[in-house]
Amino acid sequence: MRRKGTISVIDLDQCAIAIATARDEYTVVEIDPDWRIDIGDAIEWENGDDLGFETYENVTKATHGDVFVQNHYLNEKTMRLQFPG
C-alpha cells in the first residue's frame, strides 16, 4: 500500500526526519545526510508499514532517498520525545 506525507521535522544531528502522515500521526525515518530535503516536502513510499531499509520518494524535488524506517503511526507527543528541539 503506497503511503504519503509531508516532512514536518528534520534533525540532521540524528540524520532523522518525521513525516506527518495524518492528523497527529507520524512516520520517523533515518536518512542519508546528503539527501536534499526541506520541511514541507511531500514524501511517498511503496511499502506502507514496512520497517527497516526502504527507498522513499521526495515528490516535491523528484528525488529518491534510501532510509531506515524506525516507526509508523507515532502520535505527536511520542514523536516529540525523539525530536525535542
PyMOL Python script that loads the backbone (N, CA, C, O; Angstrom):
from pymol import cmd

cmd.read_pdbstr("""\
ATOM      1  N   MET A   1       0.846  -1.177   0.000  1.00  0.00           N
ATOM      2  CA  MET A   1       0.000   0.000   0.000  1.00  0.00           C
ATOM      3  C   MET A   1       0.890   1.238   0.000  1.00  0.00           C
ATOM      4  O   MET A   1       1.712   1.411   0.900  1.00  0.00           O
ATOM      5  N   ARG A   2       0.735   2.084  -0.984  1.00  0.00           N
ATOM      6  CA  ARG A   2       1.506   3.319  -1.084  1.00  0.00           C
ATOM      7  C   ARG A   2       1.018   4.313  -0.037  1.00  0.00           C
ATOM      8  O   ARG A   2      -0.184   4.514   0.137  1.00  0.00           O
ATOM      9  N   ARG A   3       1.980   4.937   0.660  1.00  0.00           N
ATOM     10  CA  ARG A   3       1.637   5.952   1.670  1.00  0.00           C
ATOM     11  C   ARG A   3       2.324   7.248   1.315  1.00  0.00           C
ATOM     12  O   ARG A   3       3.261   7.273   0.517  1.00  0.00           O
ATOM     13  N   LYS A   4       1.850   8.330   1.916  1.00  0.00           N
ATOM     14  CA  LYS A   4       2.452   9.631   1.667  1.00  0.00           C
ATOM     15  C   LYS A   4       2.298  10.525   2.878  1.00  0.00           C
ATOM     16  O   LYS A   4       1.462  10.294   3.752  1.00  0.00           O
ATOM     17  N   GLY A   5       3.126  11.547   2.905  1.00  0.00           N
ATOM     18  CA  GLY A   5       3.082  12.511   3.990  1.00  0.00           C
ATOM     19  C   GLY A   5       3.940  13.713   3.657  1.00  0.00           C
ATOM     20  O   GLY A   5       4.432  13.862   2.539  1.00  0.00           O
ATOM     21  N   THR A   6       4.109  14.570   4.655  1.00  0.00           N
ATOM     22  CA  THR A   6       4.863  15.806   4.497  1.00  0.00           C
ATOM     23  C   THR A   6       5.917  15.886   5.588  1.00  0.00           C
ATOM     24  O   THR A   6       5.631  15.624   6.756  1.00  0.00           O
ATOM     25  N   ILE A   7       7.138  16.249   5.208  1.00  0.00           N
ATOM     26  CA  ILE A   7       8.206  16.381   6.208  1.00  0.00           C
ATOM     27  C   ILE A   7       7.854  17.499   7.174  1.00  0.00           C
ATOM     28  O   ILE A   7       7.606  18.632   6.762  1.00  0.00           O
ATOM     29  N   SER A   8       7.834  17.174   8.470  1.00  0.00           N
ATOM     30  CA  SER A   8       7.498  18.183   9.479  1.00  0.00           C
ATOM     31  C   SER A   8       8.669  18.489  10.409  1.00  0.00           C
ATOM     32  O   SER A   8       8.713  19.562  11.010  1.00  0.00           O
ATOM     33  N   VAL A   9       9.616  17.561  10.533  1.00  0.00           N
ATOM     34  CA  VAL A   9      10.787  17.775  11.385  1.00  0.00           C
ATOM     35  C   VAL A   9      12.004  17.190  10.671  1.00  0.00           C
ATOM     36  O   VAL A   9      11.959  16.086  10.128  1.00  0.00           O
ATOM     37  N   ILE A  10      13.096  17.964  10.686  1.00  0.00           N
ATOM     38  CA  ILE A  10      14.384  17.476  10.196  1.00  0.00           C
ATOM     39  C   ILE A  10      15.395  17.682  11.306  1.00  0.00           C
ATOM     40  O   ILE A  10      15.545  18.793  11.814  1.00  0.00           O
ATOM     41  N   ASP A  11      16.091  16.615  11.688  1.00  0.00           N
ATOM     42  CA  ASP A  11      17.146  16.702  12.697  1.00  0.00           C
ATOM     43  C   ASP A  11      18.412  16.101  12.095  1.00  0.00           C
ATOM     44  O   ASP A  11      18.611  14.886  12.130  1.00  0.00           O
ATOM     45  N   LEU A  12      19.264  16.963  11.543  1.00  0.00           N
ATOM     46  CA  LEU A  12      20.465  16.468  10.876  1.00  0.00           C
ATOM     47  C   LEU A  12      21.484  15.911  11.862  1.00  0.00           C
ATOM     48  O   LEU A  12      22.336  15.112  11.473  1.00  0.00           O
ATOM     49  N   ASP A  13      21.418  16.316  13.137  1.00  0.00           N
ATOM     50  CA  ASP A  13      22.304  15.722  14.142  1.00  0.00           C
ATOM     51  C   ASP A  13      22.016  14.227  14.298  1.00  0.00           C
ATOM     52  O   ASP A  13      22.933  13.429  14.492  1.00  0.00           O
ATOM     53  N   GLN A  14      20.737  13.857  14.210  1.00  0.00           N
ATOM     54  CA  GLN A  14      20.333  12.448  14.301  1.00  0.00           C
ATOM     55  C   GLN A  14      20.222  11.798  12.927  1.00  0.00           C
ATOM     56  O   GLN A  14      20.021  10.588  12.823  1.00  0.00           O
ATOM     57  N   CYS A  15      20.355  12.616  11.855  1.00  0.00           N
ATOM     58  CA  CYS A  15      20.107  12.140  10.482  1.00  0.00           C
ATOM     59  C   CYS A  15      18.738  11.480  10.413  1.00  0.00           C
ATOM     60  O   CYS A  15      18.595  10.376   9.887  1.00  0.00           O
ATOM     61  N   ALA A  16      17.731  12.169  10.950  1.00  0.00           N
ATOM     62  CA  ALA A  16      16.382  11.606  11.004  1.00  0.00           C
ATOM     63  C   ALA A  16      15.353  12.692  10.682  1.00  0.00           C
ATOM     64  O   ALA A  16      15.593  13.885  10.867  1.00  0.00           O
ATOM     65  N   ILE A  17      14.207  12.234  10.197  1.00  0.00           N
ATOM     66  CA  ILE A  17      13.093  13.135   9.913  1.00  0.00           C
ATOM     67  C   ILE A  17      11.799  12.528  10.442  1.00  0.00           C
ATOM     68  O   ILE A  17      11.689  11.317  10.633  1.00  0.00           O
ATOM     69  N   ALA A  18      10.823  13.404  10.671  1.00  0.00           N
ATOM     70  CA  ALA A  18       9.460  12.969  10.992  1.00  0.00           C
ATOM     71  C   ALA A  18       8.575  13.404   9.833  1.00  0.00           C
ATOM     72  O   ALA A  18       8.620  14.551   9.389  1.00  0.00           O
ATOM     73  N   ILE A  19       7.775  12.467   9.356  1.00  0.00           N
ATOM     74  CA  ILE A  19       6.866  12.717   8.242  1.00  0.00           C
ATOM     75  C   ILE A  19       5.442  12.673   8.784  1.00  0.00           C
ATOM     76  O   ILE A  19       4.993  11.647   9.295  1.00  0.00           O
ATOM     77  N   ALA A  20       4.738  13.793   8.668  1.00  0.00           N
ATOM     78  CA  ALA A  20       3.337  13.833   9.082  1.00  0.00           C
ATOM     79  C   ALA A  20       2.516  13.085   8.040  1.00  0.00           C
ATOM     80  O   ALA A  20       2.497  13.458   6.868  1.00  0.00           O
ATOM     81  N   THR A  21       1.836  12.022   8.477  1.00  0.00           N
ATOM     82  CA  THR A  21       1.075  11.191   7.547  1.00  0.00           C
ATOM     83  C   THR A  21      -0.427  11.349   7.704  1.00  0.00           C
ATOM     84  O   THR A  21      -1.182  11.020   6.789  1.00  0.00           O
ATOM     85  N   ALA A  22      -0.860  11.837   8.822  1.00  0.00           N
ATOM     86  CA  ALA A  22      -2.277  12.074   9.101  1.00  0.00           C
ATOM     87  C   ALA A  22      -2.340  13.013  10.297  1.00  0.00           C
ATOM     88  O   ALA A  22      -1.309  13.383  10.858  1.00  0.00           O
ATOM     89  N   ARG A  23      -3.504  13.380  10.670  1.00  0.00           N
ATOM     90  CA  ARG A  23      -3.650  14.255  11.835  1.00  0.00           C
ATOM     91  C   ARG A  23      -3.056  13.551  13.052  1.00  0.00           C
ATOM     92  O   ARG A  23      -3.533  12.495  13.469  1.00  0.00           O
ATOM     93  N   ASP A  24      -2.009  14.155  13.616  1.00  0.00           N
ATOM     94  CA  ASP A  24      -1.337  13.642  14.818  1.00  0.00           C
ATOM     95  C   ASP A  24      -0.762  12.238  14.627  1.00  0.00           C
ATOM     96  O   ASP A  24      -0.706  11.458  15.578  1.00  0.00           O
ATOM     97  N   GLU A  25      -0.331  11.910  13.393  1.00  0.00           N
ATOM     98  CA  GLU A  25       0.370  10.650  13.147  1.00  0.00           C
ATOM     99  C   GLU A  25       1.624  10.931  12.335  1.00  0.00           C
ATOM    100  O   GLU A  25       1.619  11.733  11.401  1.00  0.00           O
ATOM    101  N   TYR A  26       2.707  10.245  12.720  1.00  0.00           N
ATOM    102  CA  TYR A  26       3.998  10.489  12.093  1.00  0.00           C
ATOM    103  C   TYR A  26       4.723   9.180  11.815  1.00  0.00           C
ATOM    104  O   TYR A  26       4.558   8.187  12.524  1.00  0.00           O
ATOM    105  N   THR A  27       5.531   9.210  10.758  1.00  0.00           N
ATOM    106  CA  THR A  27       6.490   8.162  10.456  1.00  0.00           C
ATOM    107  C   THR A  27       7.869   8.759  10.674  1.00  0.00           C
ATOM    108  O   THR A  27       8.144   9.870  10.221  1.00  0.00           O
ATOM    109  N   VAL A  28       8.741   8.028  11.368  1.00  0.00           N
ATOM    110  CA  VAL A  28      10.096   8.509  11.654  1.00  0.00           C
ATOM    111  C   VAL A  28      11.088   7.616  10.922  1.00  0.00           C
ATOM    112  O   VAL A  28      11.049   6.391  11.029  1.00  0.00           O
ATOM    113  N   VAL A  29      11.984   8.269  10.169  1.00  0.00           N
ATOM    114  CA  VAL A  29      12.992   7.540   9.402  1.00  0.00           C
ATOM    115  C   VAL A  29      14.350   8.192   9.570  1.00  0.00           C
ATOM    116  O   VAL A  29      14.459   9.403   9.762  1.00  0.00           O
ATOM    117  N   GLU A  30      15.387   7.364   9.494  1.00  0.00           N
ATOM    118  CA  GLU A  30      16.755   7.853   9.408  1.00  0.00           C
ATOM    119  C   GLU A  30      17.068   8.058   7.938  1.00  0.00           C
ATOM    120  O   GLU A  30      16.646   7.271   7.091  1.00  0.00           O
ATOM    121  N   ILE A  31      17.814   9.123   7.632  1.00  0.00           N
ATOM    122  CA  ILE A  31      18.105   9.470   6.244  1.00  0.00           C
ATOM    123  C   ILE A  31      19.605   9.584   6.011  1.00  0.00           C
ATOM    124  O   ILE A  31      20.387   9.705   6.954  1.00  0.00           O
ATOM    125  N   ASP A  32      19.986   9.544   4.758  1.00  0.00           N
ATOM    126  CA  ASP A  32      21.343   9.874   4.348  1.00  0.00           C
ATOM    127  C   ASP A  32      21.457  11.398   4.446  1.00  0.00           C
ATOM    128  O   ASP A  32      20.626  12.101   3.870  1.00  0.00           O
ATOM    129  N   PRO A  33      22.456  11.931   5.153  1.00  0.00           N
ATOM    130  CA  PRO A  33      22.549  13.383   5.321  1.00  0.00           C
ATOM    131  C   PRO A  33      22.757  14.142   4.013  1.00  0.00           C
ATOM    132  O   PRO A  33      22.593  15.362   3.977  1.00  0.00           O
ATOM    133  N   ASP A  34      23.114  13.442   2.942  1.00  0.00           N
ATOM    134  CA  ASP A  34      23.303  14.100   1.649  1.00  0.00           C
ATOM    135  C   ASP A  34      22.008  14.217   0.840  1.00  0.00           C
ATOM    136  O   ASP A  34      21.989  14.878  -0.198  1.00  0.00           O
ATOM    137  N   TRP A  35      20.920  13.577   1.307  1.00  0.00           N
ATOM    138  CA  TRP A  35      19.640  13.677   0.606  1.00  0.00           C
ATOM    139  C   TRP A  35      19.083  15.073   0.855  1.00  0.00           C
ATOM    140  O   TRP A  35      18.824  15.441   2.000  1.00  0.00           O
ATOM    141  N   ARG A  36      18.901  15.839  -0.186  1.00  0.00           N
ATOM    142  CA  ARG A  36      18.432  17.218  -0.068  1.00  0.00           C
ATOM    143  C   ARG A  36      16.922  17.246   0.136  1.00  0.00           C
ATOM    144  O   ARG A  36      16.149  16.907  -0.759  1.00  0.00           O
ATOM    145  N   ILE A  37      16.524  17.658   1.335  1.00  0.00           N
ATOM    146  CA  ILE A  37      15.112  17.713   1.707  1.00  0.00           C
ATOM    147  C   ILE A  37      14.852  18.992   2.479  1.00  0.00           C
ATOM    148  O   ILE A  37      15.778  19.618   2.995  1.00  0.00           O
ATOM    149  N   ASP A  38      13.600  19.373   2.553  1.00  0.00           N
ATOM    150  CA  ASP A  38      13.188  20.562   3.302  1.00  0.00           C
ATOM    151  C   ASP A  38      11.870  20.287   4.009  1.00  0.00           C
ATOM    152  O   ASP A  38      11.094  19.425   3.597  1.00  0.00           O
ATOM    153  N   ILE A  39      11.632  21.035   5.079  1.00  0.00           N
ATOM    154  CA  ILE A  39      10.338  20.995   5.754  1.00  0.00           C
ATOM    155  C   ILE A  39       9.263  21.304   4.706  1.00  0.00           C
ATOM    156  O   ILE A  39       9.412  22.224   3.902  1.00  0.00           O
ATOM    157  N   GLY A  40       8.192  20.531   4.728  1.00  0.00           N
ATOM    158  CA  GLY A  40       7.082  20.743   3.799  1.00  0.00           C
ATOM    159  C   GLY A  40       7.154  19.921   2.530  1.00  0.00           C
ATOM    160  O   GLY A  40       6.181  19.873   1.777  1.00  0.00           O
ATOM    161  N   ASP A  41       8.301  19.262   2.267  1.00  0.00           N
ATOM    162  CA  ASP A  41       8.390  18.413   1.076  1.00  0.00           C
ATOM    163  C   ASP A  41       7.422  17.241   1.189  1.00  0.00           C
ATOM    164  O   ASP A  41       7.254  16.661   2.261  1.00  0.00           O
ATOM    165  N   ALA A  42       6.791  16.903   0.073  1.00  0.00           N
ATOM    166  CA  ALA A  42       5.887  15.748   0.013  1.00  0.00           C
ATOM    167  C   ALA A  42       6.716  14.486  -0.210  1.00  0.00           C
ATOM    168  O   ALA A  42       7.541  14.424  -1.121  1.00  0.00           O
ATOM    169  N   ILE A  43       6.484  13.483   0.635  1.00  0.00           N
ATOM    170  CA  ILE A  43       7.215  12.222   0.588  1.00  0.00           C
ATOM    171  C   ILE A  43       6.218  11.090   0.346  1.00  0.00           C
ATOM    172  O   ILE A  43       5.122  11.082   0.907  1.00  0.00           O
ATOM    173  N   GLU A  44       6.615  10.130  -0.501  1.00  0.00           N
ATOM    174  CA  GLU A  44       5.780   8.946  -0.745  1.00  0.00           C
ATOM    175  C   GLU A  44       6.657   7.707  -0.717  1.00  0.00           C
ATOM    176  O   GLU A  44       7.858   7.762  -0.981  1.00  0.00           O
ATOM    177  N   TRP A  45       6.013   6.567  -0.384  1.00  0.00           N
ATOM    178  CA  TRP A  45       6.732   5.295  -0.377  1.00  0.00           C
ATOM    179  C   TRP A  45       5.763   4.159  -0.644  1.00  0.00           C
ATOM    180  O   TRP A  45       4.569   4.243  -0.356  1.00  0.00           O
ATOM    181  N   GLU A  46       6.322   3.087  -1.209  1.00  0.00           N
ATOM    182  CA  GLU A  46       5.520   1.945  -1.656  1.00  0.00           C
ATOM    183  C   GLU A  46       5.099   1.011  -0.536  1.00  0.00           C
ATOM    184  O   GLU A  46       3.941   0.596  -0.483  1.00  0.00           O
ATOM    185  N   ASN A  47       6.003   0.677   0.347  1.00  0.00           N
ATOM    186  CA  ASN A  47       5.774  -0.408   1.308  1.00  0.00           C
ATOM    187  C   ASN A  47       5.160   0.103   2.603  1.00  0.00           C
ATOM    188  O   ASN A  47       5.742  -0.044   3.677  1.00  0.00           O
ATOM    189  N   GLY A  48       4.010   0.690   2.495  1.00  0.00           N
ATOM    190  CA  GLY A  48       3.220   1.258   3.566  1.00  0.00           C
ATOM    191  C   GLY A  48       3.756   1.219   4.972  1.00  0.00           C
ATOM    192  O   GLY A  48       4.235   2.234   5.479  1.00  0.00           O
ATOM    193  N   ASP A  49       3.685   0.058   5.623  1.00  0.00           N
ATOM    194  CA  ASP A  49       4.017  -0.040   7.044  1.00  0.00           C
ATOM    195  C   ASP A  49       5.306  -0.797   7.314  1.00  0.00           C
ATOM    196  O   ASP A  49       5.594  -1.136   8.462  1.00  0.00           O
ATOM    197  N   ASP A  50       6.088  -1.067   6.273  1.00  0.00           N
ATOM    198  CA  ASP A  50       7.325  -1.825   6.472  1.00  0.00           C
ATOM    199  C   ASP A  50       8.336  -1.020   7.277  1.00  0.00           C
ATOM    200  O   ASP A  50       8.387   0.206   7.185  1.00  0.00           O
ATOM    201  N   LEU A  51       9.128  -1.717   8.054  1.00  0.00           N
ATOM    202  CA  LEU A  51      10.215  -1.116   8.821  1.00  0.00           C
ATOM    203  C   LEU A  51      11.538  -1.562   8.217  1.00  0.00           C
ATOM    204  O   LEU A  51      11.587  -2.504   7.425  1.00  0.00           O
ATOM    205  N   GLY A  52      12.608  -0.877   8.599  1.00  0.00           N
ATOM    206  CA  GLY A  52      13.929  -1.233   8.099  1.00  0.00           C
ATOM    207  C   GLY A  52      14.292  -0.416   6.873  1.00  0.00           C
ATOM    208  O   GLY A  52      13.802   0.698   6.686  1.00  0.00           O
ATOM    209  N   PHE A  53      15.157  -0.981   6.038  1.00  0.00           N
ATOM    210  CA  PHE A  53      15.672  -0.256   4.881  1.00  0.00           C
ATOM    211  C   PHE A  53      14.627  -0.205   3.769  1.00  0.00           C
ATOM    212  O   PHE A  53      14.077  -1.228   3.362  1.00  0.00           O
ATOM    213  N   GLU A  54      14.367   1.014   3.289  1.00  0.00           N
ATOM    214  CA  GLU A  54      13.397   1.264   2.222  1.00  0.00           C
ATOM    215  C   GLU A  54      13.908   2.425   1.364  1.00  0.00           C
ATOM    216  O   GLU A  54      14.869   3.103   1.728  1.00  0.00           O
ATOM    217  N   THR A  55      13.261   2.640   0.236  1.00  0.00           N
ATOM    218  CA  THR A  55      13.534   3.808  -0.598  1.00  0.00           C
ATOM    219  C   THR A  55      12.285   4.678  -0.593  1.00  0.00           C
ATOM    220  O   THR A  55      11.194   4.219  -0.931  1.00  0.00           O
ATOM    221  N   TYR A  56      12.457   5.943  -0.205  1.00  0.00           N
ATOM    222  CA  TYR A  56      11.353   6.900  -0.169  1.00  0.00           C
ATOM    223  C   TYR A  56      11.561   7.919  -1.282  1.00  0.00           C
ATOM    224  O   TYR A  56      12.691   8.207  -1.676  1.00  0.00           O
ATOM    225  N   GLU A  57      10.454   8.458  -1.780  1.00  0.00           N
ATOM    226  CA  GLU A  57      10.495   9.421  -2.878  1.00  0.00           C
ATOM    227  C   GLU A  57      10.115  10.805  -2.366  1.00  0.00           C
ATOM    228  O   GLU A  57       9.090  10.977  -1.707  1.00  0.00           O
ATOM    229  N   ASN A  58      10.957  11.792  -2.680  1.00  0.00           N
ATOM    230  CA  ASN A  58      10.615  13.184  -2.419  1.00  0.00           C
ATOM    231  C   ASN A  58       9.906  13.680  -3.669  1.00  0.00           C
ATOM    232  O   ASN A  58      10.551  14.026  -4.659  1.00  0.00           O
ATOM    233  N   VAL A  59       8.577  13.715  -3.626  1.00  0.00           N
ATOM    234  CA  VAL A  59       7.771  14.101  -4.775  1.00  0.00           C
ATOM    235  C   VAL A  59       8.019  15.570  -5.118  1.00  0.00           C
ATOM    236  O   VAL A  59       8.027  15.937  -6.293  1.00  0.00           O
ATOM    237  N   THR A  60       8.219  16.403  -4.117  1.00  0.00           N
ATOM    238  CA  THR A  60       8.434  17.827  -4.325  1.00  0.00           C
ATOM    239  C   THR A  60       9.680  18.087  -5.166  1.00  0.00           C
ATOM    240  O   THR A  60       9.666  18.942  -6.052  1.00  0.00           O
ATOM    241  N   LYS A  61      10.746  17.357  -4.893  1.00  0.00           N
ATOM    242  CA  LYS A  61      12.024  17.585  -5.577  1.00  0.00           C
ATOM    243  C   LYS A  61      12.344  16.514  -6.626  1.00  0.00           C
ATOM    244  O   LYS A  61      13.396  16.566  -7.265  1.00  0.00           O
ATOM    245  N   ALA A  62      11.444  15.549  -6.803  1.00  0.00           N
ATOM    246  CA  ALA A  62      11.634  14.460  -7.767  1.00  0.00           C
ATOM    247  C   ALA A  62      12.955  13.721  -7.527  1.00  0.00           C
ATOM    248  O   ALA A  62      13.716  13.470  -8.461  1.00  0.00           O
ATOM    249  N   THR A  63      13.214  13.376  -6.250  1.00  0.00           N
ATOM    250  CA  THR A  63      14.405  12.614  -5.892  1.00  0.00           C
ATOM    251  C   THR A  63      13.998  11.410  -5.058  1.00  0.00           C
ATOM    252  O   THR A  63      12.869  11.333  -4.572  1.00  0.00           O
ATOM    253  N   HIS A  64      14.926  10.470  -4.896  1.00  0.00           N
ATOM    254  CA  HIS A  64      14.711   9.291  -4.062  1.00  0.00           C
ATOM    255  C   HIS A  64      15.801   9.238  -3.008  1.00  0.00           C
ATOM    256  O   HIS A  64      16.923   9.686  -3.248  1.00  0.00           O
ATOM    257  N   GLY A  65      15.480   8.698  -1.851  1.00  0.00           N
ATOM    258  CA  GLY A  65      16.464   8.527  -0.801  1.00  0.00           C
ATOM    259  C   GLY A  65      16.307   7.184  -0.121  1.00  0.00           C
ATOM    260  O   GLY A  65      15.193   6.733   0.148  1.00  0.00           O
ATOM    261  N   ASP A  66      17.428   6.554   0.150  1.00  0.00           N
ATOM    262  CA  ASP A  66      17.408   5.322   0.930  1.00  0.00           C
ATOM    263  C   ASP A  66      17.324   5.707   2.395  1.00  0.00           C
ATOM    264  O   ASP A  66      18.104   6.532   2.870  1.00  0.00           O
ATOM    265  N   VAL A  67      16.383   5.113   3.110  1.00  0.00           N
ATOM    266  CA  VAL A  67      16.127   5.464   4.505  1.00  0.00           C
ATOM    267  C   VAL A  67      16.082   4.195   5.344  1.00  0.00           C
ATOM    268  O   VAL A  67      16.002   3.082   4.825  1.00  0.00           O
ATOM    269  N   PHE A  68      16.135   4.396   6.654  1.00  0.00           N
ATOM    270  CA  PHE A  68      15.878   3.309   7.595  1.00  0.00           C
ATOM    271  C   PHE A  68      14.649   3.710   8.387  1.00  0.00           C
ATOM    272  O   PHE A  68      14.685   4.670   9.156  1.00  0.00           O
ATOM    273  N   VAL A  69      13.566   2.981   8.201  1.00  0.00           N
ATOM    274  CA  VAL A  69      12.285   3.307   8.835  1.00  0.00           C
ATOM    275  C   VAL A  69      12.305   2.804  10.273  1.00  0.00           C
ATOM    276  O   VAL A  69      12.464   1.609  10.521  1.00  0.00           O
ATOM    277  N   GLN A  70      12.141   3.734  11.223  1.00  0.00           N
ATOM    278  CA  GLN A  70      12.134   3.385  12.638  1.00  0.00           C
ATOM    279  C   GLN A  70      10.746   3.035  13.139  1.00  0.00           C
ATOM    280  O   GLN A  70      10.577   2.075  13.890  1.00  0.00           O
ATOM    281  N   ASN A  71       9.740   3.820  12.719  1.00  0.00           N
ATOM    282  CA  ASN A  71       8.411   3.617  13.280  1.00  0.00           C
ATOM    283  C   ASN A  71       7.356   4.316  12.441  1.00  0.00           C
ATOM    284  O   ASN A  71       7.641   5.286  11.740  1.00  0.00           O
ATOM    285  N   HIS A  72       6.128   3.806  12.523  1.00  0.00           N
ATOM    286  CA  HIS A  72       4.952   4.400  11.886  1.00  0.00           C
ATOM    287  C   HIS A  72       3.896   4.659  12.964  1.00  0.00           C
ATOM    288  O   HIS A  72       3.947   4.088  14.053  1.00  0.00           O
ATOM    289  N   TYR A  73       2.958   5.517  12.641  1.00  0.00           N
ATOM    290  CA  TYR A  73       1.775   5.788  13.469  1.00  0.00           C
ATOM    291  C   TYR A  73       2.100   6.350  14.850  1.00  0.00           C
ATOM    292  O   TYR A  73       1.364   6.111  15.807  1.00  0.00           O
ATOM    293  N   LEU A  74       3.207   7.100  14.958  1.00  0.00           N
ATOM    294  CA  LEU A  74       3.509   7.756  16.232  1.00  0.00           C
ATOM    295  C   LEU A  74       2.602   8.962  16.393  1.00  0.00           C
ATOM    296  O   LEU A  74       2.352   9.692  15.434  1.00  0.00           O
ATOM    297  N   ASN A  75       2.106   9.170  17.617  1.00  0.00           N
ATOM    298  CA  ASN A  75       1.371  10.413  17.843  1.00  0.00           C
ATOM    299  C   ASN A  75       2.394  11.533  18.054  1.00  0.00           C
ATOM    300  O   ASN A  75       3.585  11.267  18.213  1.00  0.00           O
ATOM    301  N   GLU A  76       1.931  12.774  18.055  1.00  0.00           N
ATOM    302  CA  GLU A  76       2.854  13.905  18.132  1.00  0.00           C
ATOM    303  C   GLU A  76       3.655  13.900  19.432  1.00  0.00           C
ATOM    304  O   GLU A  76       4.848  14.205  19.420  1.00  0.00           O
ATOM    305  N   LYS A  77       3.034  13.566  20.524  1.00  0.00           N
ATOM    306  CA  LYS A  77       3.740  13.552  21.810  1.00  0.00           C
ATOM    307  C   LYS A  77       4.908  12.576  21.780  1.00  0.00           C
ATOM    308  O   LYS A  77       6.010  12.912  22.213  1.00  0.00           O
ATOM    309  N   THR A  78       4.676  11.381  21.276  1.00  0.00           N
ATOM    310  CA  THR A  78       5.726  10.373  21.197  1.00  0.00           C
ATOM    311  C   THR A  78       6.819  10.794  20.220  1.00  0.00           C
ATOM    312  O   THR A  78       8.006  10.603  20.488  1.00  0.00           O
ATOM    313  N   MET A  79       6.415  11.371  19.080  1.00  0.00           N
ATOM    314  CA  MET A  79       7.383  11.851  18.105  1.00  0.00           C
ATOM    315  C   MET A  79       8.271  12.925  18.707  1.00  0.00           C
ATOM    316  O   MET A  79       9.476  12.937  18.458  1.00  0.00           O
ATOM    317  N   ARG A  80       7.699  13.828  19.494  1.00  0.00           N
ATOM    318  CA  ARG A  80       8.451  14.942  20.098  1.00  0.00           C
ATOM    319  C   ARG A  80       9.469  14.453  21.117  1.00  0.00           C
ATOM    320  O   ARG A  80      10.433  15.166  21.398  1.00  0.00           O
ATOM    321  N   LEU A  81       9.290  13.264  21.680  1.00  0.00           N
ATOM    322  CA  LEU A  81      10.294  12.711  22.580  1.00  0.00           C
ATOM    323  C   LEU A  81      11.594  12.440  21.831  1.00  0.00           C
ATOM    324  O   LEU A  81      12.679  12.577  22.397  1.00  0.00           O
ATOM    325  N   GLN A  82      11.491  12.059  20.573  1.00  0.00           N
ATOM    326  CA  GLN A  82      12.696  11.810  19.769  1.00  0.00           C
ATOM    327  C   GLN A  82      13.266  13.109  19.201  1.00  0.00           C
ATOM    328  O   GLN A  82      14.474  13.218  18.991  1.00  0.00           O
ATOM    329  N   PHE A  83      12.403  14.092  18.952  1.00  0.00           N
ATOM    330  CA  PHE A  83      12.814  15.369  18.373  1.00  0.00           C
ATOM    331  C   PHE A  83      12.426  16.511  19.321  1.00  0.00           C
ATOM    332  O   PHE A  83      11.502  17.270  19.029  1.00  0.00           O
ATOM    333  N   PRO A  84      13.122  16.632  20.444  1.00  0.00           N
ATOM    334  CA  PRO A  84      12.700  17.614  21.453  1.00  0.00           C
ATOM    335  C   PRO A  84      12.920  19.065  21.053  1.00  0.00           C
ATOM    336  O   PRO A  84      12.296  19.954  21.632  1.00  0.00           O
ATOM    337  N   GLY A  85      13.780  19.332  20.089  1.00  0.00           N
ATOM    338  CA  GLY A  85      14.108  20.707  19.699  1.00  0.00           C
ATOM    339  C   GLY A  85      13.098  21.303  18.867  1.00  0.00           C
ATOM    340  O   GLY A  85      13.235  22.456  18.460  1.00  0.00           O
TER     341      GLY A  85
END
""", "prot")
cmd.dss("prot")
cmd.show_as("cartoon", "prot")
cmd.util.cbc("prot")
cmd.orient("prot")
